Amino acid sequence: MLSHEFPLPYTILVFDVDRYGDPSRTDLHRTAVHDGLNRAVRRAFVVAGVEWDSCDWQDGGDGALILIPVDTPKAVVLNRVVRYLADHIREHNEVSAPGAGIRLRLCLHAADVRRTEYGVVGSGIILVSRLLDSAELRNECRNSPEPITLAVTDWFFREVVRHDPVADPAKFREIRFRVKETETAAWVKSAGHPPPPVAPPAPASPDRLTVLVEALMEVPSVRDDLGRQTLLELLPRSIGGAVRYQPRTRPHVFELVRTCRDYDDGVTALFTALRQLEGDSGPVRRAEAAAREWTRAEEEIG
């Protein structure tokens, strides 16, 4: 717990729902956002192995401030909590109306915090809150396909991210922001791995690609939203995490196929995962035959 007498060190996590006040959202949408976000946060902490009751949580309705005790490694917050939170938000978005979707700006810092009679204070809280509110981070979030846009303070990047290969420090990009009296540097990364650039389809292959997508949509676990989520989880993490989510089934299956194509043995991995779910069923065999025709045409053109 926070001390009234002395400031204590904490990892500071703040987040805010992008466009929470958008006029297109109804109060029912905002209720779904608020409840879904609270569930996702608590589940992420549990799965990451961080004791929720040891943290100090201040709910802001469309965001929150969470103070995480120093005995929780910062790398756990950075590499596990944020990743699992992104996964749970994806799950929420997949089953929610568009107006109840969640995209977060999320910031991390570490500093001493002091409790007062009515709350908490600390220069670190001010710094990370200014970063969260910056126009630069808002723009990054609105241009990202990911459910979370992660930013860390310059100190957090240099002392934590830079020394942690799991955090992929090379994927962080320095920005400068200015909010009120605060003007300084920070580092931004979209949570998860963005999909690799997709080359335009070759002239001779779109028909075969369409045939493959149609064949895949005859497979029950591909046609079903929850089945498709399970399929993504069975793929290698580098592939499953790179598939750009689409709210409609057909575009999502197109993204799945194109992403698998861009990885060595990606199409093979797709059908290995499908057989784990479906066995050697007729729809799977027909989809695999369509995949062979499609990849053969791609090779001939390439």
C-alpha positions as CSV (number, residue, x, y, z in Angstrom):
1,M,0.0,0.0,0.0
2,L,1.1,3.6,-0.5
3,S,2.6,5.4,2.5
4,H,1.4,8.8,3.8
5,E,4.8,9.4,5.4
6,F,7.4,8.6,2.7
7,P,7.3,8.5,-1.1
8,L,7.7,4.9,-2.4
9,P,8.8,3.7,-5.8
10,Y,6.2,2.3,-8.2
11,T,5.8,1.4,-11.9
12,I,3.2,3.8,-13.1
13,L,0.8,2.6,-15.8
14,V,-1.8,5.0,-17.2
15,F,-4.2,4.5,-20.1
16,D,-7.1,6.2,-21.9
17,V,-9.7,5.0,-24.3
18,D,-9.3,6.7,-27.7
19,R,-12.4,8.6,-28.8
20,Y,-14.4,7.6,-25.8
21,G,-16.5,10.7,-26.1
22,D,-17.2,10.3,-29.8
23,P,-20.8,11.4,-30.5
24,S,-21.4,8.2,-32.4
25,R,-21.1,6.3,-29.1
26,T,-24.2,5.9,-27.0
27,D,-24.2,5.5,-23.2
28,L,-24.8,1.8,-23.7
29,H,-21.7,1.7,-25.9
30,R,-19.7,3.5,-23.2
31,T,-21.1,1.1,-20.5
32,A,-19.8,-1.9,-22.6
33,V,-16.5,-0.1,-23.0
34,H,-16.1,0.6,-19.3
35,D,-17.1,-2.9,-18.2
36,G,-15.1,-4.7,-21.0
37,L,-12.0,-2.6,-20.2
38,N,-12.2,-3.3,-16.5
39,R,-12.5,-7.0,-17.1
40,A,-9.7,-7.0,-19.6
41,V,-7.3,-5.2,-17.2
42,R,-8.0,-7.5,-14.3
43,R,-7.6,-10.6,-16.5
44,A,-4.3,-9.3,-18.0
45,F,-2.9,-8.8,-14.5
46,V,-4.0,-12.3,-13.3
47,V,-2.6,-14.0,-16.4
48,A,0.7,-12.0,-16.1
49,G,1.1,-13.2,-12.5
50,V,0.7,-9.7,-11.0
51,E,-1.3,-9.6,-7.8
52,W,-4.1,-7.2,-8.5
53,D,-4.9,-6.4,-4.8
54,S,-1.3,-5.2,-4.3
55,C,-1.8,-2.5,-6.9
56,D,-3.4,1.0,-6.4
57,W,-6.1,1.6,-9.1
58,Q,-7.7,4.9,-9.8
59,D,-10.6,4.6,-12.3
60,G,-11.2,7.6,-14.5
61,G,-14.1,6.2,-16.5
62,D,-12.5,6.2,-19.9
63,G,-9.0,5.4,-18.4
64,A,-7.1,4.7,-15.3
65,L,-4.0,5.2,-13.2
66,I,-2.5,2.0,-11.8
67,L,0.5,2.0,-9.4
68,I,2.3,-1.3,-9.4
69,P,4.6,-2.1,-6.4
70,V,8.3,-2.2,-7.0
71,D,8.5,-5.9,-6.2
72,T,6.8,-6.6,-9.6
73,P,9.6,-6.5,-12.2
74,K,9.1,-3.7,-14.7
75,A,9.8,-6.2,-17.5
76,V,6.7,-8.2,-16.4
77,V,4.5,-5.1,-16.8
78,L,6.1,-4.2,-20.1
79,N,6.2,-7.6,-21.7
80,R,3.3,-9.5,-20.1
81,V,0.7,-7.2,-18.8
82,V,0.6,-5.0,-21.9
83,R,0.6,-8.0,-24.3
84,Y,-2.2,-9.8,-22.4
85,L,-4.2,-6.7,-22.1
86,A,-4.0,-6.2,-25.9
87,D,-5.1,-9.9,-26.4
88,H,-8.2,-9.4,-24.1
89,I,-9.1,-6.2,-25.8
90,R,-9.0,-7.9,-29.1
91,E,-11.4,-10.5,-27.7
92,H,-13.7,-7.8,-26.5
93,N,-13.7,-6.0,-29.8
94,E,-14.4,-9.2,-31.8
95,V,-17.7,-9.7,-30.0
96,S,-18.8,-6.1,-29.5
97,A,-20.7,-3.6,-31.6
98,P,-18.4,-1.2,-33.5
99,G,-19.5,1.6,-31.1
100,A,-18.3,-0.4,-28.1
101,G,-14.8,-1.1,-29.5
102,I,-11.8,-0.2,-27.5
103,R,-8.5,1.3,-28.6
104,L,-6.1,2.4,-25.9
105,R,-3.3,4.9,-25.5
106,L,-1.1,3.4,-22.7
107,C,2.0,4.8,-21.1
108,L,4.6,3.5,-18.7
109,H,7.0,5.2,-16.3
110,A,8.6,4.4,-12.9
111,A,9.1,6.9,-10.1
112,D,8.4,7.7,-6.4
113,V,4.8,8.4,-5.5
114,R,3.4,9.9,-2.3
115,R,-0.1,9.4,-0.9
116,T,-2.0,12.4,0.3
117,E,-5.2,12.6,2.2
118,Y,-7.2,12.7,-1.0
119,G,-5.1,10.9,-3.6
120,V,-1.5,10.5,-4.8
121,V,1.1,13.0,-6.1
122,G,4.4,12.8,-7.8
123,S,6.3,14.4,-10.6
124,G,6.4,11.0,-12.4
125,I,2.6,10.9,-12.4
126,I,2.5,14.3,-14.0
127,L,5.0,13.4,-16.7
128,V,3.3,10.2,-17.8
129,S,-0.1,11.8,-17.7
130,R,1.1,14.6,-20.0
131,L,2.5,12.0,-22.4
132,L,-0.9,10.2,-22.4
133,D,-2.6,13.5,-23.2
134,S,-0.2,14.6,-25.9
135,A,-1.4,15.2,-29.5
136,E,1.6,13.2,-30.7
137,L,0.5,10.1,-29.0
138,R,-3.2,10.6,-30.0
139,N,-2.0,10.8,-33.6
140,E,0.1,7.6,-33.2
141,C,-3.0,5.8,-31.8
142,R,-5.3,6.9,-34.5
143,N,-2.9,5.7,-37.2
144,S,-2.2,2.3,-35.6
145,P,-4.2,-0.8,-36.4
146,E,-3.4,-2.2,-32.9
147,P,-5.7,-2.2,-29.9
148,I,-3.0,-0.6,-27.8
149,T,-0.5,2.1,-28.7
150,L,2.2,1.9,-26.1
151,A,4.4,4.8,-25.1
152,V,7.2,4.9,-22.5
153,T,9.0,7.8,-21.0
154,D,12.6,8.5,-22.0
155,W,13.8,7.3,-18.6
156,F,11.8,4.0,-18.9
157,F,13.1,3.4,-22.4
158,R,16.8,4.0,-21.5
159,E,16.7,2.1,-18.2
160,V,14.3,-0.8,-19.0
161,V,13.3,-1.2,-22.6
162,R,16.8,-0.7,-24.1
163,H,18.2,-3.6,-21.9
164,D,15.4,-6.1,-22.6
165,P,15.6,-8.0,-25.9
166,V,12.0,-9.4,-25.3
167,A,10.7,-5.8,-25.5
168,D,12.0,-5.4,-29.1
169,P,13.7,-2.0,-28.3
170,A,14.4,-1.5,-32.0
171,K,10.7,-1.2,-32.7
172,F,10.4,1.8,-30.4
173,R,10.6,5.2,-32.1
174,E,11.5,8.4,-30.3
175,I,9.1,11.3,-30.4
176,R,9.0,14.7,-28.7
177,F,5.9,16.1,-27.1
178,R,4.8,19.3,-25.4
179,V,1.8,19.5,-23.1
180,K,1.4,22.5,-20.8
181,E,4.8,23.0,-19.0
182,T,6.2,19.6,-20.0
183,E,8.4,19.4,-23.1
184,T,10.5,16.3,-23.5
185,A,11.2,13.0,-25.4
186,A,9.3,9.7,-25.2
187,W,9.3,6.4,-27.1
188,V,6.3,4.8,-28.9
189,K,5.6,1.3,-30.0
190,S,2.3,-0.3,-31.1
191,A,1.5,-3.3,-28.9
192,G,2.0,-6.6,-30.7
193,H,3.8,-7.0,-34.0
194,P,2.3,-5.0,-37.0
195,P,1.8,-7.1,-40.0
196,P,4.6,-7.0,-42.7
197,P,3.8,-5.0,-45.8
198,V,1.5,-6.9,-48.2
199,A,2.5,-6.8,-51.8
200,P,-0.3,-6.2,-54.3
201,P,-1.7,-9.5,-55.7
202,A,-0.1,-10.5,-58.9
203,P,-2.4,-10.2,-62.0
204,A,-2.9,-13.9,-62.5
205,S,-3.6,-14.9,-58.9
206,P,-6.7,-13.1,-57.6
207,D,-9.1,-15.7,-58.8
208,R,-7.2,-18.5,-57.2
209,L,-6.9,-16.5,-54.0
210,T,-10.6,-15.9,-54.0
211,V,-11.2,-19.7,-54.5
212,L,-8.9,-20.4,-51.5
213,V,-10.7,-17.9,-49.3
214,E,-14.1,-19.4,-50.3
215,A,-12.8,-22.9,-49.6
216,L,-11.5,-21.9,-46.2
217,M,-14.8,-20.3,-45.3
218,E,-16.4,-23.7,-45.7
219,V,-14.3,-24.9,-42.8
220,P,-16.4,-24.5,-39.6
221,S,-13.6,-23.2,-37.4
222,V,-12.6,-20.6,-40.0
223,R,-16.2,-19.4,-40.6
224,D,-16.8,-19.0,-36.8
225,D,-15.4,-16.0,-35.1
226,L,-14.3,-17.9,-31.9
227,G,-13.0,-20.7,-34.0
228,R,-10.9,-18.3,-36.0
229,Q,-9.5,-16.8,-32.8
230,T,-8.5,-20.3,-31.6
231,L,-6.9,-20.9,-35.0
232,L,-4.8,-17.8,-34.7
233,E,-3.6,-18.9,-31.3
234,L,-2.5,-22.3,-32.7
235,L,-0.4,-20.6,-35.4
236,P,3.2,-19.6,-34.5
237,R,3.0,-16.4,-32.5
238,S,4.9,-14.4,-35.2
239,I,2.2,-15.3,-37.7
240,G,-1.0,-15.3,-35.5
241,G,0.0,-11.9,-34.0
242,A,0.6,-10.3,-37.4
243,V,-2.9,-11.0,-38.8
244,R,-4.7,-7.7,-39.1
245,Y,-8.1,-8.0,-37.5
246,Q,-11.2,-7.3,-39.7
247,P,-14.7,-7.2,-38.2
248,R,-16.2,-9.1,-41.1
249,T,-15.4,-12.7,-41.7
250,R,-14.4,-12.6,-45.4
251,P,-11.9,-9.7,-45.1
252,H,-10.5,-11.3,-42.0
253,V,-9.9,-14.6,-43.8
254,F,-8.2,-12.7,-46.7
255,E,-5.9,-11.1,-44.1
256,L,-5.2,-14.5,-42.6
257,V,-4.2,-16.0,-46.0
258,R,-2.1,-13.1,-47.1
259,T,-0.2,-13.0,-43.8
260,C,0.5,-16.7,-43.9
261,R,1.9,-16.3,-47.5
262,D,4.4,-13.7,-46.2
263,Y,6.1,-16.1,-43.8
264,D,8.2,-19.1,-44.7
265,D,6.1,-22.2,-44.3
266,G,3.2,-20.0,-43.2
267,V,0.6,-21.7,-45.4
268,T,1.8,-25.1,-44.1
269,A,1.5,-23.8,-40.6
270,L,-2.1,-22.7,-41.3
271,F,-3.2,-26.2,-42.4
272,T,-1.3,-27.9,-39.6
273,A,-3.3,-25.7,-37.2
274,L,-6.5,-26.4,-39.1
275,R,-6.0,-30.2,-38.8
276,Q,-5.6,-29.8,-35.0
277,L,-9.0,-28.2,-34.9
278,E,-10.9,-30.1,-37.7
279,G,-8.9,-33.3,-38.3
280,D,-8.5,-34.5,-41.9
281,S,-12.0,-33.4,-42.9
282,G,-13.3,-32.9,-46.4
283,P,-13.5,-29.1,-46.2
284,V,-9.9,-29.0,-44.9
285,R,-8.7,-31.2,-47.8
286,R,-10.5,-29.1,-50.4
287,A,-9.1,-25.9,-48.9
288,E,-5.6,-27.4,-49.0
289,A,-6.0,-28.3,-52.6
290,A,-7.1,-24.7,-53.4
291,A,-4.0,-23.5,-51.4
292,R,-1.7,-25.7,-53.6
293,E,-3.2,-24.2,-56.8
294,W,-2.8,-20.7,-55.4
295,T,0.8,-21.1,-54.2
296,R,1.7,-22.7,-57.5
297,A,0.3,-19.8,-59.4
298,E,2.2,-17.4,-57.1
299,E,5.4,-19.2,-57.8
300,E,5.0,-19.2,-61.5
301,I,4.4,-15.4,-61.5
302,G,7.2,-14.7,-59.0
